Amino acid sequence: MSQQLRDKIANPEGHFDKPKDVVQDGTLSHEEKKKALNTWEQNEQLLTASNEGMPGSDEGQRKKESNSLGEVVQAKDQIGEKPKHKPSH
């Protein structure tokens, strides 16, 4: 696997504008797309969790991140994968 492919999987946000772009990438295998989207999903969940309880001025940013997480879930659905849900407690 080339360094560029490894980078796409390890840091998909740095290579793609939106999660759906991962799905449309012809250089990644199904398994590589799955790994990249899992990475993106985990990163979005961490960002969302780290912003919980932040002052109101960050509300717009949180909304954008929530939308990104939703886009990741939709992209995973397009390749037949289910999202990894955070434990509820």
N, CA, C and O atoms as a CHARMM CRD file, in Angstrom:
* protein
*
  356
    1    1 MET  N      0.85000  -1.17900   0.00000 PROA 1      0.00000
    2    1 MET  CA     0.00000   0.00000   0.00000 PROA 1      0.00000
    3    1 MET  C      0.89300   1.23900   0.00000 PROA 1      0.00000
    4    1 MET  O      1.85900   1.32900   0.75800 PROA 1      0.00000
    5    2 SER  N      0.55200   2.17800  -0.85600 PROA 2      0.00000
    6    2 SER  CA     1.35900   3.38900  -0.96400 PROA 2      0.00000
    7    2 SER  C      1.14600   4.29000   0.24300 PROA 2      0.00000
    8    2 SER  O      0.16100   4.16200   0.97000 PROA 2      0.00000
    9    3 GLN  N      2.07500   5.18900   0.43700 PROA 3      0.00000
   10    3 GLN  CA     1.97800   6.14300   1.54400 PROA 3      0.00000
   11    3 GLN  C      0.72800   7.00900   1.40400 PROA 3      0.00000
   12    3 GLN  O      0.06700   7.32400   2.39300 PROA 3      0.00000
   13    4 GLN  N      0.41100   7.39000   0.16900 PROA 4      0.00000
   14    4 GLN  CA    -0.77200   8.22800  -0.03700 PROA 4      0.00000
   15    4 GLN  C     -2.04700   7.49000   0.37200 PROA 4      0.00000
   16    4 GLN  O     -2.93300   8.08500   0.98600 PROA 4      0.00000
   17    5 LEU  N     -2.15000   6.20300   0.04100 PROA 5      0.00000
   18    5 LEU  CA    -3.31900   5.43600   0.45400 PROA 5      0.00000
   19    5 LEU  C     -3.38600   5.31900   1.97200 PROA 5      0.00000
   20    5 LEU  O     -4.46100   5.45000   2.55700 PROA 5      0.00000
   21    6 ARG  N     -2.24700   5.07300   2.61200 PROA 6      0.00000
   22    6 ARG  CA    -2.22300   5.00700   4.08100 PROA 6      0.00000
   23    6 ARG  C     -2.66800   6.33000   4.68700 PROA 6      0.00000
   24    6 ARG  O     -3.40400   6.35400   5.67300 PROA 6      0.00000
   25    7 ASP  N     -2.21900   7.42900   4.09200 PROA 7      0.00000
   26    7 ASP  CA    -2.60900   8.74800   4.59000 PROA 7      0.00000
   27    7 ASP  C     -4.10900   8.99000   4.42300 PROA 7      0.00000
   28    7 ASP  O     -4.74600   9.57100   5.30200 PROA 7      0.00000
   29    8 LYS  N     -4.67000   8.54900   3.30500 PROA 8      0.00000
   30    8 LYS  CA    -6.10900   8.72800   3.08400 PROA 8      0.00000
   31    8 LYS  C     -6.91500   7.99400   4.15000 PROA 8      0.00000
   32    8 LYS  O     -7.96500   8.47200   4.57900 PROA 8      0.00000
   33    9 ILE  N     -6.42500   6.83700   4.57500 PROA 9      0.00000
   34    9 ILE  CA    -7.12100   6.04900   5.58800 PROA 9      0.00000
   35    9 ILE  C     -6.90900   6.63400   6.98200 PROA 9      0.00000
   36    9 ILE  O     -7.84600   6.71300   7.77600 PROA 9      0.00000
   37   10 ALA  N     -5.67900   7.04200   7.27500 PROA 10     0.00000
   38   10 ALA  CA    -5.33700   7.55600   8.60600 PROA 10     0.00000
   39   10 ALA  C     -5.85700   8.97600   8.83500 PROA 10     0.00000
   40   10 ALA  O     -6.14400   9.34900   9.97300 PROA 10     0.00000
   41   11 ASN  N     -5.98200   9.77300   7.77000 PROA 11     0.00000
   42   11 ASN  CA    -6.39500  11.16300   7.89500 PROA 11     0.00000
   43   11 ASN  C     -7.33900  11.52900   6.74500 PROA 11     0.00000
   44   11 ASN  O     -7.00300  12.37100   5.91300 PROA 11     0.00000
   45   12 PRO  N     -8.51400  10.90100   6.69600 PROA 12     0.00000
   46   12 PRO  CA    -9.40200  11.16100   5.56200 PROA 12     0.00000
   47   12 PRO  C     -9.83300  12.62300   5.44600 PROA 12     0.00000
   48   12 PRO  O    -10.04000  13.12100   4.34000 PROA 12     0.00000
   49   13 GLU  N     -9.96800  13.31300   6.58300 PROA 13     0.00000
   50   13 GLU  CA   -10.38500  14.72000   6.53200 PROA 13     0.00000
   51   13 GLU  C     -9.35700  15.58600   5.81100 PROA 13     0.00000
   52   13 GLU  O     -9.70500  16.63000   5.26100 PROA 13     0.00000
   53   14 GLY  N     -8.10300  15.16500   5.81000 PROA 14     0.00000
   54   14 GLY  CA    -7.05100  15.91000   5.13200 PROA 14     0.00000
   55   14 GLY  C     -7.01600  15.68700   3.62700 PROA 14     0.00000
   56   14 GLY  O     -6.37100  16.44000   2.89700 PROA 14     0.00000
   57   15 HSD  N     -7.70600  14.65900   3.16800 PROA 15     0.00000
   58   15 HSD  CA    -7.68000  14.31300   1.74900 PROA 15     0.00000
   59   15 HSD  C     -9.02100  14.49800   1.04400 PROA 15     0.00000
   60   15 HSD  O     -9.07500  14.63100  -0.17900 PROA 15     0.00000
   61   16 PHE  N    -10.09900  14.50500   1.82100 PROA 16     0.00000
   62   16 PHE  CA   -11.43200  14.57900   1.23400 PROA 16     0.00000
   63   16 PHE  C    -12.21600  15.72500   1.86300 PROA 16     0.00000
   64   16 PHE  O    -12.10100  15.98600   3.06100 PROA 16     0.00000
   65   17 ASP  N    -13.02000  16.41200   1.03600 PROA 17     0.00000
   66   17 ASP  CA   -13.85200  17.49900   1.55000 PROA 17     0.00000
   67   17 ASP  C    -15.03100  16.97200   2.34500 PROA 17     0.00000
   68   17 ASP  O    -15.40300  17.54400   3.37000 PROA 17     0.00000
   69   18 LYS  N    -15.61300  15.89000   1.87900 PROA 18     0.00000
   70   18 LYS  CA   -16.80100  15.32200   2.51300 PROA 18     0.00000
   71   18 LYS  C    -16.66600  13.80500   2.55700 PROA 18     0.00000
   72   18 LYS  O    -15.96800  13.21700   1.73100 PROA 18     0.00000
   73   19 PRO  N    -17.33400  13.16800   3.52100 PROA 19     0.00000
   74   19 PRO  CA   -17.27100  11.71100   3.61500 PROA 19     0.00000
   75   19 PRO  C    -17.70300  10.99400   2.33200 PROA 19     0.00000
   76   19 PRO  O    -17.16900   9.93400   2.00500 PROA 19     0.00000
   77   20 LYS  N    -18.67100  11.57300   1.60400 PROA 20     0.00000
   78   20 LYS  CA   -19.11900  10.92400   0.37400 PROA 20     0.00000
   79   20 LYS  C    -17.99800  10.84300  -0.65600 PROA 20     0.00000
   80   20 LYS  O    -18.02500   9.98700  -1.53900 PROA 20     0.00000
   81   21 ASP  N    -17.01300  11.73400  -0.54500 PROA 21     0.00000
   82   21 ASP  CA   -15.87000  11.69500  -1.46300 PROA 21     0.00000
   83   21 ASP  C    -15.02900  10.44100  -1.24200 PROA 21     0.00000
   84   21 ASP  O    -14.39300   9.95100  -2.17500 PROA 21     0.00000
   85   22 VAL  N    -15.02100   9.92000  -0.01700 PROA 22     0.00000
   86   22 VAL  CA   -14.32000   8.66500   0.27100 PROA 22     0.00000
   87   22 VAL  C    -14.98900   7.54200  -0.52400 PROA 22     0.00000
   88   22 VAL  O    -14.31900   6.72100  -1.15100 PROA 22     0.00000
   89   23 VAL  N    -16.31800   7.52400  -0.48600 PROA 23     0.00000
   90   23 VAL  CA   -17.08300   6.49000  -1.18600 PROA 23     0.00000
   91   23 VAL  C    -16.78500   6.52900  -2.68100 PROA 23     0.00000
   92   23 VAL  O    -16.70700   5.48300  -3.32500 PROA 23     0.00000
   93   24 GLN  N    -16.62100   7.71400  -3.23000 PROA 24     0.00000
   94   24 GLN  CA   -16.43000   7.88300  -4.66900 PROA 24     0.00000
   95   24 GLN  C    -14.98000   7.71100  -5.11100 PROA 24     0.00000
   96   24 GLN  O    -14.70800   7.70700  -6.31200 PROA 24     0.00000
   97   25 ASP  N    -14.04500   7.56900  -4.18000 PROA 25     0.00000
   98   25 ASP  CA   -12.62900   7.43800  -4.51600 PROA 25     0.00000
   99   25 ASP  C    -12.37600   6.07200  -5.15200 PROA 25     0.00000
  100   25 ASP  O    -12.61100   5.03600  -4.53000 PROA 25     0.00000
  101   26 GLY  N    -11.89400   6.08000  -6.39300 PROA 26     0.00000
  102   26 GLY  CA   -11.64600   4.84200  -7.11100 PROA 26     0.00000
  103   26 GLY  C    -10.34200   4.15500  -6.75000 PROA 26     0.00000
  104   26 GLY  O    -10.09800   3.02700  -7.17800 PROA 26     0.00000
  105   27 THR  N     -9.49900   4.81800  -5.96800 PROA 27     0.00000
  106   27 THR  CA    -8.20700   4.21900  -5.61500 PROA 27     0.00000
  107   27 THR  C     -8.27400   3.39400  -4.34100 PROA 27     0.00000
  108   27 THR  O     -7.34700   2.64100  -4.04100 PROA 27     0.00000
  109   28 LEU  N     -9.37000   3.52700  -3.57900 PROA 28     0.00000
  110   28 LEU  CA    -9.51000   2.79600  -2.31900 PROA 28     0.00000
  111   28 LEU  C    -10.38000   1.55700  -2.51400 PROA 28     0.00000
  112   28 LEU  O    -11.39200   1.60500  -3.21300 PROA 28     0.00000
  113   29 SER  N     -9.98300   0.45700  -1.89700 PROA 29     0.00000
  114   29 SER  CA   -10.80500  -0.74900  -1.89600 PROA 29     0.00000
  115   29 SER  C    -11.96600  -0.54500  -0.93200 PROA 29     0.00000
  116   29 SER  O    -12.00200   0.43500  -0.18800 PROA 29     0.00000
  117   30 HSD  N    -12.90900  -1.47200  -0.95200 PROA 30     0.00000
  118   30 HSD  CA   -14.04000  -1.39300  -0.02000 PROA 30     0.00000
  119   30 HSD  C    -13.53400  -1.36700   1.42300 PROA 30     0.00000
  120   30 HSD  O    -13.99900  -0.56700   2.23600 PROA 30     0.00000
  121   31 GLU  N    -12.58700  -2.24000   1.73200 PROA 31     0.00000
  122   31 GLU  CA   -12.06100  -2.32100   3.09900 PROA 31     0.00000
  123   31 GLU  C    -11.34300  -1.02500   3.48500 PROA 31     0.00000
  124   31 GLU  O    -11.45400  -0.57100   4.62300 PROA 31     0.00000
  125   32 GLU  N    -10.61600  -0.43800   2.55200 PROA 32     0.00000
  126   32 GLU  CA    -9.91600   0.82300   2.82400 PROA 32     0.00000
  127   32 GLU  C    -10.90200   1.96200   3.04000 PROA 32     0.00000
  128   32 GLU  O    -10.69400   2.81100   3.90600 PROA 32     0.00000
  129   33 LYS  N    -11.98700   1.98300   2.24500 PROA 33     0.00000
  130   33 LYS  CA   -13.02800   3.00100   2.44000 PROA 33     0.00000
  131   33 LYS  C    -13.65900   2.84800   3.82000 PROA 33     0.00000
  132   33 LYS  O    -13.90400   3.83000   4.52100 PROA 33     0.00000
  133   34 LYS  N    -13.91600   1.59900   4.19200 PROA 34     0.00000
  134   34 LYS  CA   -14.50000   1.31700   5.50600 PROA 34     0.00000
  135   34 LYS  C    -13.59100   1.84000   6.61300 PROA 34     0.00000
  136   34 LYS  O    -14.05900   2.49300   7.54600 PROA 34     0.00000
  137   35 LYS  N    -12.29400   1.55600   6.51500 PROA 35     0.00000
  138   35 LYS  CA   -11.34400   2.01700   7.53200 PROA 35     0.00000
  139   35 LYS  C    -11.28300   3.54600   7.57600 PROA 35     0.00000
  140   35 LYS  O    -11.26900   4.13800   8.65500 PROA 35     0.00000
  141   36 ALA  N    -11.24600   4.18100   6.40400 PROA 36     0.00000
  142   36 ALA  CA   -11.17300   5.64000   6.34600 PROA 36     0.00000
  143   36 ALA  C    -12.41600   6.26600   6.97500 PROA 36     0.00000
  144   36 ALA  O    -12.31600   7.22900   7.73600 PROA 36     0.00000
  145   37 LEU  N    -13.58600   5.71600   6.65600 PROA 37     0.00000
  146   37 LEU  CA   -14.82500   6.25900   7.21600 PROA 37     0.00000
  147   37 LEU  C    -14.92500   5.98400   8.71100 PROA 37     0.00000
  148   37 LEU  O    -15.45700   6.80800   9.45400 PROA 37     0.00000
  149   38 ASN  N    -14.42400   4.84400   9.15900 PROA 38     0.00000
  150   38 ASN  CA   -14.39500   4.57100  10.60400 PROA 38     0.00000
  151   38 ASN  C    -13.50600   5.58400  11.31500 PROA 38     0.00000
  152   38 ASN  O    -13.85700   6.07800  12.38700 PROA 38     0.00000
  153   39 THR  N    -12.35700   5.89500  10.72000 PROA 39     0.00000
  154   39 THR  CA   -11.45100   6.89600  11.29100 PROA 39     0.00000
  155   39 THR  C    -12.14600   8.24400  11.36000 PROA 39     0.00000
  156   39 THR  O    -12.09700   8.92300  12.38600 PROA 39     0.00000
  157   40 TRP  N    -12.79500   8.63100  10.26400 PROA 40     0.00000
  158   40 TRP  CA   -13.48800   9.92000  10.21000 PROA 40     0.00000
  159   40 TRP  C    -14.59900   9.96400  11.25300 PROA 40     0.00000
  160   40 TRP  O    -14.77500  10.97300  11.93600 PROA 40     0.00000
  161   41 GLU  N    -15.34100   8.87800  11.37300 PROA 41     0.00000
  162   41 GLU  CA   -16.42700   8.81600  12.35500 PROA 41     0.00000
  163   41 GLU  C    -15.89000   8.97900  13.77800 PROA 41     0.00000
  164   41 GLU  O    -16.45000   9.73300  14.57400 PROA 41     0.00000
  165   42 GLN  N    -14.81400   8.27600  14.09100 PROA 42     0.00000
  166   42 GLN  CA   -14.22600   8.37900  15.43300 PROA 42     0.00000
  167   42 GLN  C    -13.74500   9.79900  15.70300 PROA 42     0.00000
  168   42 GLN  O    -13.94400  10.32600  16.79800 PROA 42     0.00000
  169   43 ASN  N    -13.11600  10.41700  14.71500 PROA 43     0.00000
  170   43 ASN  CA   -12.62600  11.78600  14.88600 PROA 43     0.00000
  171   43 ASN  C    -13.77900  12.75400  15.13000 PROA 43     0.00000
  172   43 ASN  O    -13.67600  13.64200  15.97600 PROA 43     0.00000
  173   44 GLU  N    -14.87200  12.58800  14.39500 PROA 44     0.00000
  174   44 GLU  CA   -16.03300  13.46500  14.57300 PROA 44     0.00000
  175   44 GLU  C    -16.65700  13.26900  15.95500 PROA 44     0.00000
  176   44 GLU  O    -17.07200  14.23200  16.60100 PROA 44     0.00000
  177   45 GLN  N    -16.71700  12.01700  16.40000 PROA 45     0.00000
  178   45 GLN  CA   -17.27500  11.75800  17.72800 PROA 45     0.00000
  179   45 GLN  C    -16.40700  12.38200  18.81100 PROA 45     0.00000
  180   45 GLN  O    -16.92300  12.92600  19.78700 PROA 45     0.00000
  181   46 LEU  N    -15.09700  12.30500  18.64300 PROA 46     0.00000
  182   46 LEU  CA   -14.19800  12.91500  19.61900 PROA 46     0.00000
  183   46 LEU  C    -14.34300  14.43000  19.63100 PROA 46     0.00000
  184   46 LEU  O    -14.35500  15.04300  20.69900 PROA 46     0.00000
  185   47 LEU  N    -14.45500  15.04300  18.44900 PROA 47     0.00000
  186   47 LEU  CA   -14.64200  16.49500  18.37800 PROA 47     0.00000
  187   47 LEU  C    -15.95000  16.90600  19.02400 PROA 47     0.00000
  188   47 LEU  O    -16.00400  17.88900  19.76400 PROA 47     0.00000
  189   48 THR  N    -17.00000  16.15900  18.74800 PROA 48     0.00000
  190   48 THR  CA   -18.30700  16.47100  19.32400 PROA 48     0.00000
  191   48 THR  C    -18.25500  16.34000  20.83400 PROA 48     0.00000
  192   48 THR  O    -18.75700  17.20500  21.55100 PROA 48     0.00000
  193   49 ALA  N    -17.65400  15.26900  21.31900 PROA 49     0.00000
  194   49 ALA  CA   -17.56200  15.04800  22.77000 PROA 49     0.00000
  195   49 ALA  C    -16.72400  16.12600  23.43900 PROA 49     0.00000
  196   49 ALA  O    -17.04900  16.57100  24.53900 PROA 49     0.00000
  197   50 SER  N    -15.64800  16.54900  22.78500 PROA 50     0.00000
  198   50 SER  CA   -14.77600  17.55000  23.40300 PROA 50     0.00000
  199   50 SER  C    -15.42800  18.92200  23.43800 PROA 50     0.00000
  200   50 SER  O    -15.04600  19.77100  24.24400 PROA 50     0.00000
  201   51 ASN  N    -16.41000  19.14800  22.57200 PROA 51     0.00000
  202   51 ASN  CA   -17.09700  20.44000  22.53700 PROA 51     0.00000
  203   51 ASN  C    -18.31900  20.49700  23.43000 PROA 51     0.00000
  204   51 ASN  O    -18.91100  21.56400  23.59000 PROA 51     0.00000
  205   52 GLU  N    -18.71100  19.37700  24.01400 PROA 52     0.00000
  206   52 GLU  CA   -19.87400  19.39500  24.89900 PROA 52     0.00000
  207   52 GLU  C    -19.57600  20.28800  26.10000 PROA 52     0.00000
  208   52 GLU  O    -18.50900  20.20800  26.70800 PROA 52     0.00000
  209   53 GLY  N    -20.53700  21.13200  26.42000 PROA 53     0.00000
  210   53 GLY  CA   -20.37400  22.02800  27.55200 PROA 53     0.00000
  211   53 GLY  C    -19.60900  23.29700  27.22800 PROA 53     0.00000
  212   53 GLY  O    -19.29900  24.08000  28.12600 PROA 53     0.00000
  213   54 MET  N    -19.30000  23.51000  25.94900 PROA 54     0.00000
  214   54 MET  CA   -18.58900  24.72200  25.56300 PROA 54     0.00000
  215   54 MET  C    -19.55500  25.90700  25.58800 PROA 54     0.00000
  216   54 MET  O    -20.76700  25.70400  25.50600 PROA 54     0.00000
  217   55 PRO  N    -19.05500  27.12300  25.69800 PROA 55     0.00000
  218   55 PRO  CA   -19.91800  28.30700  25.69300 PROA 55     0.00000
  219   55 PRO  C    -20.72400  28.40700  24.40400 PROA 55     0.00000
  220   55 PRO  O    -20.36200  27.81400  23.38800 PROA 55     0.00000
  221   56 GLY  N    -21.81200  29.16000  24.45300 PROA 56     0.00000
  222   56 GLY  CA   -22.72000  29.30300  23.31800 PROA 56     0.00000
  223   56 GLY  C    -22.07900  29.79300  22.04000 PROA 56     0.00000
  224   56 GLY  O    -22.60400  29.52100  20.96000 PROA 56     0.00000
  225   57 SER  N    -20.97000  30.50000  22.11400 PROA 57     0.00000
  226   57 SER  CA   -20.34000  31.02800  20.90300 PROA 57     0.00000
  227   57 SER  C    -19.84600  29.92500  19.98000 PROA 57     0.00000
  228   57 SER  O    -19.57900  30.17800  18.80600 PROA 57     0.00000
  229   58 ASP  N    -19.72200  28.71600  20.48900 PROA 58     0.00000
  230   58 ASP  CA   -19.26000  27.60200  19.66800 PROA 58     0.00000
  231   58 ASP  C    -20.40900  26.79500  19.06600 PROA 58     0.00000
  232   58 ASP  O    -20.17300  25.76400  18.43500 PROA 58     0.00000
  233   59 GLU  N    -21.63900  27.24600  19.24900 PROA 59     0.00000
  234   59 GLU  CA   -22.78800  26.46800  18.78400 PROA 59     0.00000
  235   59 GLU  C    -22.74700  26.20300  17.29300 PROA 59     0.00000
  236   59 GLU  O    -23.05800  25.09100  16.86700 PROA 59     0.00000
  237   60 GLY  N    -22.37800  27.17700  16.49200 PROA 60     0.00000
  238   60 GLY  CA   -22.31500  26.97500  15.04500 PROA 60     0.00000
  239   60 GLY  C    -21.30600  25.91200  14.67700 PROA 60     0.00000
  240   60 GLY  O    -21.55100  25.10500  13.78000 PROA 60     0.00000
  241   61 GLN  N    -20.18900  25.90100  15.35000 PROA 61     0.00000
  242   61 GLN  CA   -19.15700  24.90700  15.08600 PROA 61     0.00000
  243   61 GLN  C    -19.65200  23.51300  15.45100 PROA 61     0.00000
  244   61 GLN  O    -19.42000  22.55900  14.70800 PROA 61     0.00000
  245   62 ARG  N    -20.32300  23.38900  16.57300 PROA 62     0.00000
  246   62 ARG  CA   -20.84700  22.07600  16.96900 PROA 62     0.00000
  247   62 ARG  C    -21.85300  21.57300  15.95300 PROA 62     0.00000
  248   62 ARG  O    -21.87900  20.38400  15.63500 PROA 62     0.00000
  249   63 LYS  N    -22.68500  22.47700  15.44100 PROA 63     0.00000
  250   63 LYS  CA   -23.68300  22.06300  14.46800 PROA 63     0.00000
  251   63 LYS  C    -23.00000  21.52900  13.21300 PROA 63     0.00000
  252   63 LYS  O    -23.42000  20.51300  12.66000 PROA 63     0.00000
  253   64 LYS  N    -21.96200  22.20500  12.77100 PROA 64     0.00000
  254   64 LYS  CA   -21.22400  21.75800  11.58900 PROA 64     0.00000
  255   64 LYS  C    -20.64300  20.36800  11.82900 PROA 64     0.00000
  256   64 LYS  O    -20.71100  19.50600  10.95300 PROA 64     0.00000
  257   65 GLU  N    -20.07800  20.14900  13.00700 PROA 65     0.00000
  258   65 GLU  CA   -19.49800  18.84500  13.30600 PROA 65     0.00000
  259   65 GLU  C    -20.56600  17.76700  13.35100 PROA 65     0.00000
  260   65 GLU  O    -20.33200  16.65000  12.88900 PROA 65     0.00000
  261   66 SER  N    -21.71900  18.07500  13.89000 PROA 66     0.00000
  262   66 SER  CA   -22.80300  17.10500  13.92300 PROA 66     0.00000
  263   66 SER  C    -23.22800  16.75100  12.51000 PROA 66     0.00000
  264   66 SER  O    -23.51300  15.58900  12.21700 PROA 66     0.00000
  265   67 ASN  N    -23.27300  17.74800  11.63100 PROA 67     0.00000
  266   67 ASN  CA   -23.59600  17.48200  10.24300 PROA 67     0.00000
  267   67 ASN  C    -22.54100  16.59300   9.60900 PROA 67     0.00000
  268   67 ASN  O    -22.87800  15.70800   8.82200 PROA 67     0.00000
  269   68 SER  N    -21.27600  16.80700   9.93100 PROA 68     0.00000
  270   68 SER  CA   -20.20700  15.97900   9.38800 PROA 68     0.00000
  271   68 SER  C    -20.35400  14.54300   9.84900 PROA 68     0.00000
  272   68 SER  O    -20.14400  13.61800   9.06500 PROA 68     0.00000
  273   69 LEU  N    -20.71200  14.34100  11.10500 PROA 69     0.00000
  274   69 LEU  CA   -20.91100  12.98800  11.61000 PROA 69     0.00000
  275   69 LEU  C    -22.06600  12.33000  10.86500 PROA 69     0.00000
  276   69 LEU  O    -21.98600  11.15200  10.51700 PROA 69     0.00000
  277   70 GLY  N    -23.12500  13.06800  10.62200 PROA 70     0.00000
  278   70 GLY  CA   -24.24700  12.54200   9.85300 PROA 70     0.00000
  279   70 GLY  C    -23.82900  12.16500   8.43900 PROA 70     0.00000
  280   70 GLY  O    -24.28900  11.15800   7.90100 PROA 70     0.00000
  281   71 GLU  N    -22.96200  12.96900   7.83800 PROA 71     0.00000
  282   71 GLU  CA   -22.46300  12.67000   6.49700 PROA 71     0.00000
  283   71 GLU  C    -21.61300  11.40400   6.49300 PROA 71     0.00000
  284   71 GLU  O    -21.65700  10.63000   5.53700 PROA 71     0.00000
  285   72 VAL  N    -20.84400  11.19100   7.54800 PROA 72     0.00000
  286   72 VAL  CA   -20.04600   9.97400   7.66500 PROA 72     0.00000
  287   72 VAL  C    -20.97000   8.76000   7.73400 PROA 72     0.00000
  288   72 VAL  O    -20.73500   7.75000   7.07000 PROA 72     0.00000
  289   73 VAL  N    -22.02700   8.86900   8.54600 PROA 73     0.00000
  290   73 VAL  CA   -22.98100   7.77000   8.69100 PROA 73     0.00000
  291   73 VAL  C    -23.63600   7.46600   7.33900 PROA 73     0.00000
  292   73 VAL  O    -23.79800   6.29900   6.98000 PROA 73     0.00000
  293   74 GLN  N    -24.01100   8.50000   6.59400 PROA 74     0.00000
  294   74 GLN  CA   -24.61500   8.30400   5.27500 PROA 74     0.00000
  295   74 GLN  C    -23.62800   7.64500   4.31400 PROA 74     0.00000
  296   74 GLN  O    -24.00600   6.75400   3.55400 PROA 74     0.00000
  297   75 ALA  N    -22.37400   8.07400   4.34300 PROA 75     0.00000
  298   75 ALA  CA   -21.35900   7.49200   3.46400 PROA 75     0.00000
  299   75 ALA  C    -21.13300   6.02300   3.80200 PROA 75     0.00000
  300   75 ALA  O    -20.99400   5.19000   2.90700 PROA 75     0.00000
  301   76 LYS  N    -21.09600   5.70900   5.08700 PROA 76     0.00000
  302   76 LYS  CA   -20.92300   4.31100   5.49500 PROA 76     0.00000
  303   76 LYS  C    -22.10500   3.47300   5.02200 PROA 76     0.00000
  304   76 LYS  O    -21.93400   2.32900   4.60200 PROA 76     0.00000
  305   77 ASP  N    -23.28600   4.03800   5.09100 PROA 77     0.00000
  306   77 ASP  CA   -24.47400   3.33300   4.62700 PROA 77     0.00000
  307   77 ASP  C    -24.37400   3.03200   3.12500 PROA 77     0.00000
  308   77 ASP  O    -24.80900   1.97400   2.67000 PROA 77     0.00000
  309   78 GLN  N    -23.79900   3.96700   2.36100 PROA 78     0.00000
  310   78 GLN  CA   -23.65800   3.77800   0.91800 PROA 78     0.00000
  311   78 GLN  C    -22.75900   2.59500   0.57300 PROA 78     0.00000
  312   78 GLN  O    -22.93000   1.97700  -0.47800 PROA 78     0.00000
  313   79 ILE  N    -21.81500   2.27600   1.43600 PROA 79     0.00000
  314   79 ILE  CA   -20.94000   1.12700   1.16700 PROA 79     0.00000
  315   79 ILE  C    -21.37400  -0.10300   1.96100 PROA 79     0.00000
  316   79 ILE  O    -20.65500  -1.10100   2.01400 PROA 79     0.00000
  317   80 GLY  N    -22.55500  -0.02500   2.57600 PROA 80     0.00000
  318   80 GLY  CA   -23.11200  -1.17500   3.28300 PROA 80     0.00000
  319   80 GLY  C    -22.58200  -1.38200   4.68000 PROA 80     0.00000
  320   80 GLY  O    -22.66400  -2.48900   5.21200 PROA 80     0.00000
  321   81 GLU  N    -22.03100  -0.32900   5.29500 PROA 81     0.00000
  322   81 GLU  CA   -21.50100  -0.43000   6.65400 PROA 81     0.00000
  323   81 GLU  C    -22.39300   0.31800   7.61600 PROA 81     0.00000
  324   81 GLU  O    -23.04400   1.29700   7.25100 PROA 81     0.00000
  325   82 LYS  N    -22.41600  -0.14900   8.84000 PROA 82     0.00000
  326   82 LYS  CA   -23.21100   0.49600   9.88200 PROA 82     0.00000
  327   82 LYS  C    -22.31200   1.36800  10.74700 PROA 82     0.00000
  328   82 LYS  O    -21.14000   1.04800  10.94600 PROA 82     0.00000
  329   83 PRO  N    -22.85500   2.47500  11.26400 PROA 83     0.00000
  330   83 PRO  CA   -22.04800   3.34200  12.12500 PROA 83     0.00000
  331   83 PRO  C    -21.70800   2.64900  13.44200 PROA 83     0.00000
  332   83 PRO  O    -22.43800   1.77500  13.91000 PROA 83     0.00000
  333   84 LYS  N    -20.59500   3.05500  14.02000 PROA 84     0.00000
  334   84 LYS  CA   -20.20500   2.57600  15.34100 PROA 84     0.00000
  335   84 LYS  C    -20.78200   3.56400  16.34300 PROA 84     0.00000
  336   84 LYS  O    -20.32200   4.70200  16.43900 PROA 84     0.00000
  337   85 HSD  N    -21.78500   3.12800  17.08400 PROA 85     0.00000
  338   85 HSD  CA   -22.42200   4.03100  18.03800 PROA 85     0.00000
  339   85 HSD  C    -21.63300   4.08900  19.33200 PROA 85     0.00000
  340   85 HSD  O    -21.06700   3.09900  19.79400 PROA 85     0.00000
  341   86 LYS  N    -21.61700   5.28800  19.89800 PROA 86     0.00000
  342   86 LYS  CA   -21.00900   5.45100  21.21400 PROA 86     0.00000
  343   86 LYS  C    -21.89300   4.76600  22.24300 PROA 86     0.00000
  344   86 LYS  O    -23.11400   4.75800  22.08900 PROA 86     0.00000
  345   87 PRO  N    -21.31800   4.20000  23.27400 PROA 87     0.00000
  346   87 PRO  CA   -22.14800   3.63800  24.33600 PROA 87     0.00000
  347   87 PRO  C    -23.03800   4.71800  24.94500 PROA 87     0.00000
  348   87 PRO  O    -22.61000   5.86100  25.10700 PROA 87     0.00000
  349   88 SER  N    -24.26700   4.35700  25.27900 PROA 88     0.00000
  350   88 SER  CA   -25.19400   5.34700  25.80700 PROA 88     0.00000
  351   88 SER  C    -24.94000   5.67800  27.26600 PROA 88     0.00000
  352   88 SER  O    -25.44200   6.68900  27.75700 PROA 88     0.00000
  353   89 HSD  N    -24.16600   4.84700  27.98200 PROA 89     0.00000
  354   89 HSD  CA   -23.80100   5.16900  29.36200 PROA 89     0.00000
  355   89 HSD  C    -22.45600   4.66300  29.71400 PROA 89     0.00000
  356   89 HSD  O    -22.00100   4.85300  30.84200 PROA 89     0.00000
